[in-house]
Amino acid sequence: MICQTIRKGSECAFMTAKGCNYNGGVCHEIVDACQGCGRATQIEAGWYCSACPEPSTKWKRGNCNLATHIAATVATAKAKVNPLKASKRGMK
C-alpha cells in the first residue's frame, strides 16, 4: 500500500488500511554507513531507506545485505593438495 506517514506517496510493505504496523508506525532515518547507497531516498523529513524501515538493524552484524554501495567479497579457500599425489603427478 501507499505510505501515509513519513514516506508519503511511496510504496510500503508495512502500510495497512488501519495505518502503519511497523514498530509504532514510524520509519527510522538511515545511519552513516548507508551514505552512498542507491536505496537511500531523500524526503522532506530526511533521508530514509526505500527497502528497510529501520536500517540500523541491517548494519548490526556487519554489512547490510541490501546495500548497493558495498561489493561483497567472497573468500575462496585454497584447496589442500596432498604432497604425495602431487609428486606422482609431476613425474608423468
Steps between C-alpha positions, in 0.01 A plus 500: 500500500599863471662647813302771678741577786860607432568380144174634356426379150755217492426127510526346848463135601403593857210730411151357558151644492532572875832679456864408527556183701879524534635564851280790595429610144826687447783435253851584621754713316808342339824458694843629394590167340209542255647816346547440127254211475266497202203413720532815713238755399463856618158605623408835653539345848854368429678202342324162514566153361254391234548130586517489880309700764782474757844499332699481825385140552641402158846629597501345848685181398730630229411628155142552389388237250297761310781755463576588139821692574684205656636215291486166674833324505495125478790326666625213289658223700817364354468129442735288705726291281632166612880523448537129424240512222644825368847348469357199311316732259822693441686184393271445197 
